Amino acid sequence: MSIIKVSGTSRTSAVAGAIAGVFRENKRAEVQAIGAIAVNQAIKALALAKGYLKEDGYEIIFTPEFVDVEIDGKIRTAIKFIVELR
Amino acid sequence: MSIIKVSGTSRTSAVAGAIAGVFRENKRAEVQAIGAIAVNQAIKALALAKGYLKEDGYEIIFTPEFVDVEIDGKIRTAIKFIVELR
C-alpha cells in the first residue's frame, strides 16, 4: 500500500478523494505531511475523507505519529496519519 | 469541560500536558486550532499526549471536525479535534 504524500500545494479535495479511494481498497491508509502548511492540508483532507467514507458506512479514525524521512540527504520529521476503521 | 485552544505560538509540550490533564479528568478532551501553524502545533501536541496517556493505559483517538467560530466579529473556520478513548 502506498503512502499518500501531502504537500502545502496539494488540493484538499484531491487528497481526500485519494484517502477515501485507498481506504476503500485496503481498509487502511497512510498519509504523510511535512511542515505546517502540509499538515494543515492533510487534516482538512482527513476531515473531508471522513465524511465521504461515512456515506459508505465506514467510521474512520486517525492516529498521528512522528516519522523521520530523508529528503535530499537531510533528515526531516514528518507526521504520518494512520487511517483505520474505528 | 473547557476547549483547549491552540495558537501558533503555543508550546507543544504545554498543550500536550493540558490535553493529557483534561483527558484524565473527563475521559474526553476538545482541542481547537485556527490556521495552519496552530493546526500543526495541535497535531504535534496530540501525538505527544497520545504517548503520555499510553503510559497511563489509555489508548486515545482523535476525530477532526470543522467548526465556525466568531473572532472580532468575523466568522473563521477552526478545526476541532475530539479526543476520546479508542
Backbone of each chain as nested JSON, in Angstrom:
{
  "chains": [
    {"id": "A", "residues": [
      {"number": 1, "name": "MET", "atoms": {"N": [0.847, -1.19, 0.0], "CA": [0.0, 0.0, 0.0], "C": [0.886, 1.245, 0.0]}},
      {"number": 2, "name": "SER", "atoms": {"N": [0.603, 2.166, -0.898], "CA": [1.439, 3.362, -0.989], "C": [1.012, 4.394, 0.056]}},
      {"number": 3, "name": "ILE", "atoms": {"N": [1.97, 5.209, 0.471], "CA": [1.691, 6.31, 1.394], "C": [1.22, 7.515, 0.581]}},
      {"number": 4, "name": "ILE", "atoms": {"N": [0.152, 8.159, 1.021], "CA": [-0.332, 9.371, 0.361], "C": [0.478, 10.547, 0.903]}},
      {"number": 5, "name": "LYS", "atoms": {"N": [1.26, 11.177, 0.029], "CA": [2.108, 12.288, 0.487], "C": [1.423, 13.614, 0.183]}},
      {"number": 6, "name": "VAL", "atoms": {"N": [1.31, 14.43, 1.21], "CA": [0.601, 15.704, 1.075], "C": [1.61, 16.841, 1.13]}},
      {"number": 7, "name": "SER", "atoms": {"N": [1.523, 17.763, 0.199], "CA": [2.375, 18.956, 0.254], "C": [1.493, 20.175, 0.52]}},
      {"number": 8, "name": "GLY", "atoms": {"N": [2.136, 21.296, 0.727], "CA": [1.402, 22.527, 1.013], "C": [0.537, 22.982, -0.154]}},
      {"number": 9, "name": "THR", "atoms": {"N": [0.854, 22.513, -1.354], "CA": [0.084, 22.93, -2.53], "C": [-0.913, 21.859, -2.979]}},
      {"number": 10, "name": "SER", "atoms": {"N": [-0.989, 20.749, -2.233], "CA": [-1.965, 19.707, -2.589], "C": [-3.38, 20.261, -2.475]}},
      {"number": 11, "name": "ARG", "atoms": {"N": [-4.246, 19.899, -3.411], "CA": [-5.638, 20.301, -3.295], "C": [-6.326, 19.39, -2.294]}},
      {"number": 12, "name": "THR", "atoms": {"N": [-7.026, 19.999, -1.337], "CA": [-7.655, 19.25, -0.254], "C": [-8.607, 18.187, -0.775]}},
      {"number": 13, "name": "SER", "atoms": {"N": [-9.449, 18.567, -1.747], "CA": [-10.459, 17.606, -2.221], "C": [-9.799, 16.442, -2.959]}},
      {"number": 14, "name": "ALA", "atoms": {"N": [-8.703, 16.711, -3.674], "CA": [-7.995, 15.638, -4.383], "C": [-7.366, 14.661, -3.381]}},
      {"number": 15, "name": "VAL", "atoms": {"N": [-6.779, 15.218, -2.32], "CA": [-6.173, 14.362, -1.296], "C": [-7.256, 13.549, -0.582]}},
      {"number": 16, "name": "ALA", "atoms": {"N": [-8.377, 14.196, -0.291], "CA": [-9.483, 13.493, 0.386], "C": [-9.98, 12.331, -0.482]}},
      {"number": 17, "name": "GLY", "atoms": {"N": [-10.076, 12.57, -1.794], "CA": [-10.501, 11.507, -2.705], "C": [-9.513, 10.352, -2.713]}},
      {"number": 18, "name": "ALA", "atoms": {"N": [-8.217, 10.685, -2.679], "CA": [-7.177, 9.649, -2.664], "C": [-7.257, 8.831, -1.37]}},
      {"number": 19, "name": "ILE", "atoms": {"N": [-7.456, 9.515, -0.253], "CA": [-7.555, 8.817, 1.04], "C": [-8.751, 7.861, 1.016]}},
      {"number": 20, "name": "ALA", "atoms": {"N": [-9.885, 8.378, 0.565], "CA": [-11.104, 7.544, 0.532], "C": [-10.897, 6.345, -0.4]}},
      {"number": 21, "name": "GLY", "atoms": {"N": [-10.253, 6.589, -1.556], "CA": [-10.019, 5.502, -2.513], "C": [-9.118, 4.42, -1.948]}},
      {"number": 22, "name": "VAL", "atoms": {"N": [-8.001, 4.827, -1.337], "CA": [-7.073, 3.848, -0.759], "C": [-7.744, 3.116, 0.397]}},
      {"number": 23, "name": "PHE", "atoms": {"N": [-8.515, 3.839, 1.195], "CA": [-9.172, 3.199, 2.328], "C": [-10.185, 2.142, 1.863]}},
      {"number": 24, "name": "ARG", "atoms": {"N": [-10.98, 2.485, 0.848], "CA": [-11.979, 1.527, 0.354], "C": [-11.308, 0.242, -0.119]}},
      {"number": 25, "name": "GLU", "atoms": {"N": [-10.135, 0.393, -0.719], "CA": [-9.393, -0.753, -1.271], "C": [-8.763, -1.609, -0.171]}},
      {"number": 26, "name": "ASN", "atoms": {"N": [-8.157, -0.93, 0.82], "CA": [-7.296, -1.621, 1.798], "C": [-7.832, -1.638, 3.23]}},
      {"number": 27, "name": "LYS", "atoms": {"N": [-8.899, -0.926, 3.467], "CA": [-9.43, -0.712, 4.831], "C": [-8.366, -0.099, 5.74]}},
      {"number": 28, "name": "ARG", "atoms": {"N": [-7.481, 0.656, 5.124], "CA": [-6.411, 1.346, 5.851], "C": [-5.743, 2.314, 4.885]}},
      {"number": 29, "name": "ALA", "atoms": {"N": [-5.266, 3.419, 5.374], "CA": [-4.494, 4.32, 4.528], "C": [-3.447, 5.009, 5.39]}},
      {"number": 30, "name": "GLU", "atoms": {"N": [-2.376, 5.464, 4.736], "CA": [-1.34, 6.212, 5.444], "C": [-1.116, 7.529, 4.706]}},
      {"number": 31, "name": "VAL", "atoms": {"N": [-1.102, 8.605, 5.465], "CA": [-0.999, 9.944, 4.89], "C": [0.182, 10.64, 5.555]}},
      {"number": 32, "name": "GLN", "atoms": {"N": [1.093, 11.162, 4.76], "CA": [2.305, 11.768, 5.328], "C": [2.408, 13.236, 4.937]}},
      {"number": 33, "name": "ALA", "atoms": {"N": [2.779, 14.067, 5.884], "CA": [2.918, 15.503, 5.62], "C": [4.138, 16.038, 6.354]}},
      {"number": 34, "name": "ILE", "atoms": {"N": [4.83, 16.966, 5.712], "CA": [5.99, 17.613, 6.334], "C": [5.761, 19.12, 6.327]}},
      {"number": 35, "name": "GLY", "atoms": {"N": [5.815, 19.733, 7.482], "CA": [5.66, 21.187, 7.577], "C": [4.22, 21.574, 7.881]}},
      {"number": 36, "name": "ALA", "atoms": {"N": [4.097, 22.767, 8.47], "CA": [2.804, 23.219, 8.991], "C": [1.725, 23.299, 7.91]}},
      {"number": 37, "name": "ILE", "atoms": {"N": [2.065, 23.821, 6.741], "CA": [1.055, 24.026, 5.709], "C": [0.546, 22.667, 5.202]}},
      {"number": 38, "name": "ALA", "atoms": {"N": [1.488, 21.748, 5.008], "CA": [1.116, 20.414, 4.526], "C": [0.283, 19.655, 5.568]}},
      {"number": 39, "name": "VAL", "atoms": {"N": [0.661, 19.807, 6.853], "CA": [-0.1, 19.127, 7.924], "C": [-1.529, 19.673, 7.958]}},
      {"number": 40, "name": "ASN", "atoms": {"N": [-1.662, 20.983, 7.798], "CA": [-2.992, 21.602, 7.779], "C": [-3.823, 21.083, 6.599]}},
      {"number": 41, "name": "GLN", "atoms": {"N": [-3.205, 20.976, 5.429], "CA": [-3.913, 20.428, 4.258], "C": [-4.338, 18.98, 4.523]}},
      {"number": 42, "name": "ALA", "atoms": {"N": [-3.424, 18.217, 5.138], "CA": [-3.716, 16.804, 5.422], "C": [-4.916, 16.675, 6.359]}},
      {"number": 43, "name": "ILE", "atoms": {"N": [-4.962, 17.531, 7.379], "CA": [-6.056, 17.467, 8.352], "C": [-7.39, 17.819, 7.696]}},
      {"number": 44, "name": "LYS", "atoms": {"N": [-7.367, 18.845, 6.841], "CA": [-8.601, 19.202, 6.128], "C": [-9.046, 18.038, 5.246]}},
      {"number": 45, "name": "ALA", "atoms": {"N": [-8.08, 17.427, 4.561], "CA": [-8.412, 16.299, 3.684], "C": [-8.96, 15.118, 4.49]}},
      {"number": 46, "name": "LEU", "atoms": {"N": [-8.387, 14.887, 5.668], "CA": [-8.859, 13.785, 6.512], "C": [-10.286, 14.035, 6.992]}},
      {"number": 47, "name": "ALA", "atoms": {"N": [-10.58, 15.288, 7.336], "CA": [-11.941, 15.612, 7.784], "C": [-12.938, 15.404, 6.641]}},
      {"number": 48, "name": "LEU", "atoms": {"N": [-12.546, 15.802, 5.422], "CA": [-13.419, 15.585, 4.254], "C": [-13.587, 14.095, 3.965]}},
      {"number": 49, "name": "ALA", "atoms": {"N": [-12.462, 13.362, 3.985], "CA": [-12.498, 11.925, 3.678], "C": [-13.377, 11.186, 4.681]}},
      {"number": 50, "name": "LYS", "atoms": {"N": [-13.33, 11.646, 5.922], "CA": [-14.184, 11.046, 6.965], "C": [-15.659, 11.129, 6.551]}},
      {"number": 51, "name": "GLY", "atoms": {"N": [-16.048, 12.284, 5.984], "CA": [-17.423, 12.457, 5.51], "C": [-17.747, 11.548, 4.336]}},
      {"number": 52, "name": "TYR", "atoms": {"N": [-16.82, 11.478, 3.368], "CA": [-17.053, 10.614, 2.196], "C": [-17.26, 9.164, 2.644]}},
      {"number": 53, "name": "LEU", "atoms": {"N": [-16.382, 8.719, 3.555], "CA": [-16.411, 7.297, 3.938], "C": [-17.588, 6.982, 4.85]}},
      {"number": 54, "name": "LYS", "atoms": {"N": [-18.058, 7.994, 5.572], "CA": [-19.241, 7.796, 6.409], "C": [-20.436, 7.441, 5.528]}},
      {"number": 55, "name": "GLU", "atoms": {"N": [-20.497, 8.085, 4.342], "CA": [-21.582, 7.785, 3.394], "C": [-21.524, 6.329, 2.931]}},
      {"number": 56, "name": "ASP", "atoms": {"N": [-20.322, 5.751, 2.955], "CA": [-20.155, 4.335, 2.587], "C": [-20.33, 3.41, 3.791]}},
      {"number": 57, "name": "GLY", "atoms": {"N": [-20.606, 3.984, 4.948], "CA": [-20.832, 3.161, 6.138], "C": [-19.574, 2.872, 6.948]}},
      {"number": 58, "name": "TYR", "atoms": {"N": [-18.46, 3.554, 6.624], "CA": [-17.224, 3.357, 7.385], "C": [-17.026, 4.498, 8.371]}},
      {"number": 59, "name": "GLU", "atoms": {"N": [-16.795, 4.163, 9.635], "CA": [-16.406, 5.198, 10.591], "C": [-14.897, 5.108, 10.795]}},
      {"number": 60, "name": "ILE", "atoms": {"N": [-14.176, 6.129, 10.337], "CA": [-12.715, 6.048, 10.404], "C": [-12.148, 6.885, 11.552]}},
      {"number": 61, "name": "ILE", "atoms": {"N": [-10.982, 6.451, 11.987], "CA": [-10.219, 7.192, 12.993], "C": [-8.796, 7.363, 12.461]}},
      {"number": 62, "name": "PHE", "atoms": {"N": [-8.081, 8.356, 12.97], "CA": [-6.687, 8.522, 12.548], "C": [-5.796, 8.7, 13.751]}},
      {"number": 63, "name": "THR", "atoms": {"N": [-4.604, 8.168, 13.634], "CA": [-3.611, 8.268, 14.682], "C": [-2.378, 8.943, 14.092]}},
      {"number": 64, "name": "PRO", "atoms": {"N": [-1.962, 10.079, 14.645], "CA": [-0.739, 10.702, 14.13], "C": [0.493, 10.116, 14.798]}},
      {"number": 65, "name": "GLU", "atoms": {"N": [1.544, 9.988, 14.045], "CA": [2.823, 9.608, 14.65], "C": [3.942, 10.369, 13.94]}},
      {"number": 66, "name": "PHE", "atoms": {"N": [5.038, 10.559, 14.649], "CA": [6.202, 11.224, 14.058], "C": [7.045, 10.183, 13.333]}},
      {"number": 67, "name": "VAL", "atoms": {"N": [7.523, 10.531, 12.159], "CA": [8.457, 9.651, 11.458], "C": [9.586, 10.507, 10.873]}},
      {"number": 68, "name": "ASP", "atoms": {"N": [10.785, 9.943, 10.872], "CA": [11.917, 10.637, 10.247], "C": [12.021, 10.192, 8.798]}},
      {"number": 69, "name": "VAL", "atoms": {"N": [12.104, 11.153, 7.903], "CA": [12.257, 10.815, 6.491], "C": [13.471, 11.562, 5.935]}},
      {"number": 70, "name": "GLU", "atoms": {"N": [14.122, 10.934, 4.943], "CA": [15.292, 11.571, 4.345], "C": [14.886, 12.253, 3.052]}},
      {"number": 71, "name": "ILE", "atoms": {"N": [15.147, 13.553, 2.96], "CA": [14.845, 14.312, 1.745], "C": [16.099, 15.077, 1.342]}},
      {"number": 72, "name": "ASP", "atoms": {"N": [16.567, 14.808, 0.125], "CA": [17.8, 15.446, -0.364], "C": [18.953, 15.281, 0.628]}},
      {"number": 73, "name": "GLY", "atoms": {"N": [19.047, 14.095, 1.211], "CA": [20.157, 13.805, 2.113], "C": [20.01, 14.359, 3.519]}},
      {"number": 74, "name": "LYS", "atoms": {"N": [18.886, 15.068, 3.771], "CA": [18.663, 15.62, 5.122], "C": [17.534, 14.86, 5.809]}},
      {"number": 75, "name": "ILE", "atoms": {"N": [17.664, 14.684, 7.119], "CA": [16.622, 14.021, 7.885], "C": [15.596, 15.067, 8.321]}},
      {"number": 76, "name": "ARG", "atoms": {"N": [14.352, 14.851, 7.966], "CA": [13.298, 15.775, 8.427], "C": [12.236, 14.969, 9.167]}},
      {"number": 77, "name": "THR", "atoms": {"N": [11.53, 15.628, 10.07], "CA": [10.477, 14.952, 10.813], "C": [9.138, 15.193, 10.116]}},
      {"number": 78, "name": "ALA", "atoms": {"N": [8.535, 14.117, 9.708], "CA": [7.213, 14.191, 9.088], "C": [6.172, 13.716, 10.088]}},
      {"number": 79, "name": "ILE", "atoms": {"N": [4.932, 14.065, 9.816], "CA": [3.838, 13.485, 10.598], "C": [3.088, 12.524, 9.701]}},
      {"number": 80, "name": "LYS", "atoms": {"N": [2.915, 11.312, 10.187], "CA": [2.191, 10.303, 9.419], "C": [0.883, 10.011, 10.141]}},
      {"number": 81, "name": "PHE", "atoms": {"N": [-0.212, 10.022, 9.386], "CA": [-1.523, 9.703, 9.948], "C": [-1.918, 8.311, 9.463]}},
      {"number": 82, "name": "ILE", "atoms": {"N": [-2.197, 7.436, 10.396], "CA": [-2.698, 6.111, 10.051], "C": [-4.222, 6.182, 10.096]}},
      {"number": 83, "name": "VAL", "atoms": {"N": [-4.856, 5.825, 8.999], "CA": [-6.318, 5.854, 8.916], "C": [-6.833, 4.429, 9.026]}},
      {"number": 84, "name": "GLU", "atoms": {"N": [-7.704, 4.203, 10.013], "CA": [-8.234, 2.857, 10.253], "C": [-9.725, 2.918, 10.558]}},
      {"number": 85, "name": "LEU", "atoms": {"N": [-10.37, 1.763, 10.523], "CA": [-11.757, 1.667, 10.991], "C": [-11.771, 1.869, 12.498]}},
      {"number": 86, "name": "ARG", "atoms": {"N": [-12.813, 2.53, 12.991], "CA": [-12.918, 2.682, 14.443], "C": [-13.099, 1.31, 15.078]}}
    ]},
    {"id": "B", "residues": [
      {"number": 1, "name": "MET", "atoms": {"N": [-16.759, 21.114, 30.414], "CA": [-15.365, 20.879, 30.037], "C": [-14.921, 21.98, 29.085]}},
      {"number": 2, "name": "SER", "atoms": {"N": [-13.779, 22.59, 29.378], "CA": [-13.313, 23.688, 28.531], "C": [-12.608, 23.153, 27.291]}},
      {"number": 3, "name": "ILE", "atoms": {"N": [-12.663, 23.941, 26.232], "CA": [-11.962, 23.602, 25.0], "C": [-10.527, 24.107, 25.112]}},
      {"number": 4, "name": "ILE", "atoms": {"N": [-9.569, 23.284, 24.748], "CA": [-8.166, 23.699, 24.756], "C": [-7.9, 24.421, 23.436]}},
      {"number": 5, "name": "LYS", "atoms": {"N": [-7.593, 25.708, 23.521], "CA": [-7.375, 26.495, 22.307], "C": [-5.884, 26.612, 22.024]}},
      {"number": 6, "name": "VAL", "atoms": {"N": [-5.504, 26.241, 20.814], "CA": [-4.094, 26.219, 20.453], "C": [-3.814, 27.351, 19.471]}},
      {"number": 7, "name": "SER", "atoms": {"N": [-2.771, 28.13, 19.729], "CA": [-2.358, 29.164, 18.777], "C": [-1.022, 28.764, 18.172]}},
      {"number": 8, "name": "GLY", "atoms": {"N": [-0.584, 29.535, 17.206], "CA": [0.679, 29.231, 16.539], "C": [1.875, 29.374, 17.463]}},
      {"number": 9, "name": "THR", "atoms": {"N": [1.704, 30.102, 18.557], "CA": [2.83, 30.302, 19.475], "C": [2.725, 29.418, 20.721]}},
      {"number": 10, "name": "SER", "atoms": {"N": [1.689, 28.559, 20.769], "CA": [1.562, 27.652, 21.916], "C": [2.759, 26.701, 21.965]}},
      {"number": 11, "name": "ARG", "atoms": {"N": [3.241, 26.422, 23.162], "CA": [4.319, 25.432, 23.296], "C": [3.702, 24.041, 23.223]}},
      {"number": 12, "name": "THR", "atoms": {"N": [4.276, 23.21, 22.351], "CA": [3.726, 21.878, 22.111], "C": [3.609, 21.062, 23.397]}},
      {"number": 13, "name": "SER", "atoms": {"N": [4.681, 21.1, 24.213], "CA": [4.677, 20.25, 25.409], "C": [3.644, 20.743, 26.42]}},
      {"number": 14, "name": "ALA", "atoms": {"N": [3.435, 22.063, 26.483], "CA": [2.433, 22.613, 27.405], "C": [1.029, 22.214, 26.96]}},
      {"number": 15, "name": "VAL", "atoms": {"N": [0.787, 22.275, 25.652], "CA": [-0.532, 21.872, 25.137], "C": [-0.752, 20.377, 25.37]}},
      {"number": 16, "name": "ALA", "atoms": {"N": [0.296, 19.593, 25.129], "CA": [0.181, 18.133, 25.327], "C": [-0.156, 17.827, 26.786]}},
      {"number": 17, "name": "GLY", "atoms": {"N": [0.478, 18.548, 27.707], "CA": [0.187, 18.352, 29.127], "C": [-1.255, 18.713, 29.461]}},
      {"number": 18, "name": "ALA", "atoms": {"N": [-1.741, 19.803, 28.852], "CA": [-3.131, 20.215, 29.084], "C": [-4.105, 19.162, 28.546]}},
      {"number": 19, "name": "ILE", "atoms": {"N": [-3.82, 18.643, 27.36], "CA": [-4.694, 17.617, 26.771], "C": [-4.732, 16.387, 27.677]}},
      {"number": 20, "name": "ALA", "atoms": {"N": [-3.547, 15.944, 28.11], "CA": [-3.483, 14.747, 28.964], "C": [-4.229, 14.992, 30.274]}},
      {"number": 21, "name": "GLY", "atoms": {"N": [-4.061, 16.195, 30.85], "CA": [-4.726, 16.526, 32.111], "C": [-6.239, 16.52, 31.987]}},
      {"number": 22, "name": "VAL", "atoms": {"N": [-6.745, 17.191, 30.949], "CA": [-8.2, 17.248, 30.736], "C": [-8.736, 15.843, 30.448]}},
      {"number": 23, "name": "PHE", "atoms": {"N": [-7.994, 15.073, 29.666], "CA": [-8.461, 13.728, 29.335], "C": [-8.543, 12.843, 30.58]}},
      {"number": 24, "name": "ARG", "atoms": {"N": [-7.515, 12.921, 31.433], "CA": [-7.522, 12.078, 32.641], "C": [-8.748, 12.399, 33.501]}},
      {"number": 25, "name": "GLU", "atoms": {"N": [-9.106, 13.683, 33.536], "CA": [-10.222, 14.149, 34.362], "C": [-11.572, 13.736, 33.777]}},
      {"number": 26, "name": "ASN", "atoms": {"N": [-11.711, 13.888, 32.449], "CA": [-13.038, 13.77, 31.81], "C": [-13.18, 12.587, 30.868]}},
      {"number": 27, "name": "LYS", "atoms": {"N": [-12.095, 11.888, 30.602], "CA": [-12.066, 10.808, 29.586], "C": [-12.484, 11.346, 28.227]}},
      {"number": 28, "name": "ARG", "atoms": {"N": [-12.232, 12.614, 28.004], "CA": [-12.532, 13.268, 26.749], "C": [-11.871, 14.645, 26.779]}},
      {"number": 29, "name": "ALA", "atoms": {"N": [-11.444, 15.128, 25.625], "CA": [-10.93, 16.49, 25.547], "C": [-11.265, 17.054, 24.177]}},
      {"number": 30, "name": "GLU", "atoms": {"N": [-11.323, 18.383, 24.11], "CA": [-11.56, 19.051, 22.838], "C": [-10.462, 20.08, 22.623]}},
      {"number": 31, "name": "VAL", "atoms": {"N": [-9.889, 20.041, 21.442], "CA": [-8.755, 20.902, 21.112], "C": [-9.107, 21.68, 19.857]}},
      {"number": 32, "name": "GLN", "atoms": {"N": [-8.969, 22.997, 19.912], "CA": [-9.376, 23.823, 18.772], "C": [-8.193, 24.632, 18.24]}},
      {"number": 33, "name": "ALA", "atoms": {"N": [-8.062, 24.682, 16.922], "CA": [-6.964, 25.424, 16.299], "C": [-7.475, 26.14, 15.063]}},
      {"number": 34, "name": "ILE", "atoms": {"N": [-6.965, 27.348, 14.853], "CA": [-7.326, 28.132, 13.663], "C": [-6.048, 28.488, 12.926]}},
      {"number": 35, "name": "GLY", "atoms": {"N": [-5.97, 28.104, 11.672], "CA": [-4.8, 28.439, 10.858], "C": [-3.778, 27.324, 10.848]}},
      {"number": 36, "name": "ALA", "atoms": {"N": [-2.98, 27.327, 9.783], "CA": [-2.064, 26.211, 9.524], "C": [-1.055, 25.996, 10.646]}},
      {"number": 37, "name": "ILE", "atoms": {"N": [-0.481, 27.076, 11.16], "CA": [0.565, 26.926, 12.179], "C": [-0.022, 26.351, 13.465]}},
      {"number": 38, "name": "ALA", "atoms": {"N": [-1.198, 26.844, 13.831], "CA": [-1.854, 26.356, 15.046], "C": [-2.286, 24.893, 14.894]}},
      {"number": 39, "name": "VAL", "atoms": {"N": [-2.779, 24.536, 13.701], "CA": [-3.199, 23.139, 13.474], "C": [-1.984, 22.222, 13.596]}},
      {"number": 40, "name": "ASN", "atoms": {"N": [-0.86, 22.66, 13.039], "CA": [0.375, 21.872, 13.126], "C": [0.816, 21.701, 14.58]}},
      {"number": 41, "name": "GLN", "atoms": {"N": [0.743, 22.771, 15.369], "CA": [1.084, 22.685, 16.799], "C": [0.146, 21.713, 17.516]}},
      {"number": 42, "name": "ALA", "atoms": {"N": [-1.141, 21.801, 17.162], "CA": [-2.133, 20.931, 17.807], "C": [-1.842, 19.46, 17.517]}},
      {"number": 43, "name": "ILE", "atoms": {"N": [-1.481, 19.176, 16.267], "CA": [-1.205, 17.782, 15.887], "C": [0.022, 17.249, 16.617]}},
      {"number": 44, "name": "LYS", "atoms": {"N": [1.052, 18.087, 16.723], "CA": [2.249, 17.656, 17.458], "C": [1.897, 17.39, 18.923]}},
      {"number": 45, "name": "ALA", "atoms": {"N": [1.086, 18.29, 19.489], "CA": [0.687, 18.127, 20.894], "C": [-0.149, 16.854, 21.075]}},
      {"number": 46, "name": "LEU", "atoms": {"N": [-1.025, 16.572, 20.107], "CA": [-1.86, 15.37, 20.193], "C": [-0.997, 14.103, 20.127]}},
      {"number": 47, "name": "ALA", "atoms": {"N": [0.025, 14.136, 19.262], "CA": [0.908, 12.967, 19.154], "C": [1.67, 12.759, 20.466]}},
      {"number": 48, "name": "LEU", "atoms": {"N": [2.125, 13.867, 21.082], "CA": [2.817, 13.766, 22.382], "C": [1.87, 13.284, 23.478]}},
      {"number": 49, "name": "ALA", "atoms": {"N": [0.661, 13.858, 23.506], "CA": [-0.324, 13.498, 24.549], "C": [-0.696, 12.017, 24.439]}},
      {"number": 50, "name": "LYS", "atoms": {"N": [-0.754, 11.551, 23.204], "CA": [-1.04, 10.123, 22.983], "C": [-0.013, 9.244, 23.709]}},
      {"number": 51, "name": "GLY", "atoms": {"N": [1.259, 9.67, 23.641], "CA": [2.319, 8.937, 24.323], "C": [2.175, 9.004, 25.837]}},
      {"number": 52, "name": "TYR", "atoms": {"N": [1.892, 10.218, 26.353], "CA": [1.729, 10.378, 27.801], "C": [0.611, 9.465, 28.311]}},
      {"number": 53, "name": "LEU", "atoms": {"N": [-0.518, 9.488, 27.575], "CA": [-1.702, 8.773, 28.057], "C": [-1.559, 7.259, 27.882]}},
      {"number": 54, "name": "LYS", "atoms": {"N": [-0.742, 6.875, 26.913], "CA": [-0.481, 5.438, 26.738], "C": [0.193, 4.887, 27.988]}},
      {"number": 55, "name": "GLU", "atoms": {"N": [1.091, 5.701, 28.581], "CA": [1.776, 5.287, 29.819], "C": [0.776, 5.07, 30.959]}},
      {"number": 56, "name": "ASP", "atoms": {"N": [-0.361, 5.777, 30.884], "CA": [-1.414, 5.62, 31.9], "C": [-2.395, 4.505, 31.522]}},
      {"number": 57, "name": "GLY", "atoms": {"N": [-2.159, 3.861, 30.394], "CA": [-3.028, 2.749, 29.996], "C": [-4.218, 3.168, 29.135]}},
      {"number": 58, "name": "TYR", "atoms": {"N": [-4.213, 4.426, 28.657], "CA": [-5.31, 4.891, 27.79], "C": [-4.864, 4.897, 26.333]}},
      {"number": 59, "name": "GLU", "atoms": {"N": [-5.648, 4.278, 25.455], "CA": [-5.363, 4.409, 24.029], "C": [-6.352, 5.418, 23.457]}},
      {"number": 60, "name": "ILE", "atoms": {"N": [-5.84, 6.568, 23.044], "CA": [-6.752, 7.627, 22.587], "C": [-6.801, 7.723, 21.062]}},
      {"number": 61, "name": "ILE", "atoms": {"N": [-7.927, 8.216, 20.589], "CA": [-8.106, 8.504, 19.166], "C": [-8.612, 9.942, 19.052]}},
      {"number": 62, "name": "PHE", "atoms": {"N": [-8.436, 10.562, 17.878], "CA": [-8.967, 11.913, 17.678], "C": [-9.717, 11.98, 16.385]}},
      {"number": 63, "name": "THR", "atoms": {"N": [-10.76, 12.762, 16.414], "CA": [-11.585, 12.976, 15.232], "C": [-11.579, 14.47, 14.946]}},
      {"number": 64, "name": "PRO", "atoms": {"N": [-11.134, 14.886, 13.765], "CA": [-11.177, 16.311, 13.443], "C": [-12.524, 16.69, 12.861]}},
      {"number": 65, "name": "GLU", "atoms": {"N": [-12.992, 17.861, 13.178], "CA": [-14.193, 18.375, 12.516], "C": [-14.029, 19.879, 12.312]}},
      {"number": 66, "name": "PHE", "atoms": {"N": [-14.727, 20.404, 11.323], "CA": [-14.695, 21.836, 11.066], "C": [-15.744, 22.512, 11.93]}},
      {"number": 67, "name": "VAL", "atoms": {"N": [-15.383, 23.644, 12.508], "CA": [-16.37, 24.436, 13.245], "C": [-16.179, 25.91, 12.891]}},
      {"number": 68, "name": "ASP", "atoms": {"N": [-17.277, 26.628, 12.804], "CA": [-17.203, 28.068, 12.559], "C": [-17.157, 28.786, 13.896]}},
      {"number": 69, "name": "VAL", "atoms": {"N": [-16.197, 29.685, 14.055], "CA": [-16.103, 30.463, 15.29], "C": [-16.052, 31.944, 14.935]}},
      {"number": 70, "name": "GLU", "atoms": {"N": [-16.58, 32.746, 15.845], "CA": [-16.565, 34.186, 15.596], "C": [-15.408, 34.811, 16.358]}},
      {"number": 71, "name": "ILE", "atoms": {"N": [-14.544, 35.527, 15.659], "CA": [-13.415, 36.21, 16.288], "C": [-13.418, 37.653, 15.799]}},
      {"number": 72, "name": "ASP", "atoms": {"N": [-13.501, 38.577, 16.728], "CA": [-13.555, 40.007, 16.383], "C": [-14.646, 40.288, 15.359]}},
      {"number": 73, "name": "GLY", "atoms": {"N": [-15.775, 39.645, 15.518], "CA": [-16.91, 39.892, 14.63], "C": [-16.829, 39.204, 13.274]}},
      {"number": 74, "name": "LYS", "atoms": {"N": [-15.742, 38.457, 13.033], "CA": [-15.617, 37.733, 11.757], "C": [-15.767, 36.237, 11.984]}},
      {"number": 75, "name": "ILE", "atoms": {"N": [-16.403, 35.579, 11.019], "CA": [-16.542, 34.122, 11.109], "C": [-15.304, 33.465, 10.508]}},
      {"number": 76, "name": "ARG", "atoms": {"N": [-14.64, 32.63, 11.286], "CA": [-13.497, 31.879, 10.752], "C": [-13.737, 30.396, 10.952]}},
      {"number": 77, "name": "THR", "atoms": {"N": [-13.11, 29.602, 10.105], "CA": [-13.26, 28.161, 10.231], "C": [-12.113, 27.608, 11.063]}},
      {"number": 78, "name": "ALA", "atoms": {"N": [-12.464, 26.979, 12.154], "CA": [-11.463, 26.347, 13.009], "C": [-11.538, 24.835, 12.805]}},
      {"number": 79, "name": "ILE", "atoms": {"N": [-10.499, 24.168, 13.213], "CA": [-10.559, 22.704, 13.251], "C": [-10.584, 22.293, 14.712]}},
      {"number": 80, "name": "LYS", "atoms": {"N": [-11.569, 21.472, 15.04], "CA": [-11.685, 20.992, 16.414], "C": [-11.388, 19.499, 16.42]}},
      {"number": 81, "name": "PHE", "atoms": {"N": [-10.534, 19.09, 17.337], "CA": [-10.202, 17.673, 17.481], "C": [-10.874, 17.153, 18.744]}},
      {"number": 82, "name": "ILE", "atoms": {"N": [-11.69, 16.118, 18.572], "CA": [-12.297, 15.465, 19.724], "C": [-11.388, 14.305, 20.116]}},
      {"number": 83, "name": "VAL", "atoms": {"N": [-10.968, 14.29, 21.368], "CA": [-10.079, 13.235, 21.863], "C": [-10.908, 12.283, 22.722]}},
      {"number": 84, "name": "GLU", "atoms": {"N": [-10.898, 11.018, 22.336], "CA": [-11.695, 10.018, 23.051], "C": [-10.889, 8.743, 23.242]}},
      {"number": 85, "name": "LEU", "atoms": {"N": [-11.397, 7.872, 24.092], "CA": [-10.827, 6.538, 24.21], "C": [-11.137, 5.758, 22.949]}},
      {"number": 86, "name": "ARG", "atoms": {"N": [-10.186, 4.944, 22.502], "CA": [-10.464, 4.117, 21.33], "C": [-11.581, 3.154, 21.652]}}
    ]}
  ]
}
